């Protein structure tokens, strides 16, 4: 399924992977609906996309933690374009705090954004995607395969997202709907800058070496290819593939490896 002339909804589209996905899909001829809380930023992006790629783009202010916002996102898309071909559930948030130190509201916030945001948007888009035999995409994480220290709420939300998408995929084996779980490795984006600390405040600065990571543009290209190829799962880095394999075959060894990796963060939570 080529993306040319398809209607693609992208949540969390104001920055990072979501913004890169907007450009990548538009470059391939798709009409894009950009959803996020930052409405002014979305409007600026949609204007640039329309001018540069001569496609139609729509900005919709949407907080994915609010079910009604997600319902209206799909409704406004249908009013403008009359169909939905692809929903990319990209809106996401991370954290950095040991569980023993974290306020429980941090974990609830991550579940609301990462898991429930995906569920709400998919619930209202699915009837239309069944009509077009289109795609539901979840931008998940390797943290959805292996629990990461200091990211208990993030890992839990991504495990939940992966399970939801797996169930959805099996339920739609005969409907023609394509379900893609996309799992980038560490990506150079603002997700760690906006990660919540133990008190639920943004940490403000990444503790990892961003310059050594995949770029959001590289991730967006892989996801767009995955949609067009109707891939089932995308594990995007060698480190990610190794992590998934070790979690199946020698999980105790992987525990020690992950522990050691996270002791090398700046200002590490583990010593």
Secondary structure, DSSP 8 states (H G I E B T S, - for coil): ---TT-EEEEESTTSHHHHHHHHHHHHTT-EEEEEES-HHHHHHHHHHHHHHH---EEEEE--TTSHHHHHHHHHHHHHHHS---EEEE-----B-S-GGGS-HHHHHHHIIIIIIHHHHHHHHHHHHHHHHT-EEEEE--GGGTS--TT-HHHHHHHHHHHHHHHHHHHHTTTTT-EEEEEE--SEESSTTTT-B-TTS-B--S-SS-GGGSEEHHHHHHHHHHHHHHT-SEEE-SHHHHHHHHHHHH-HHHHHHHHHHHHTTSTT-S--
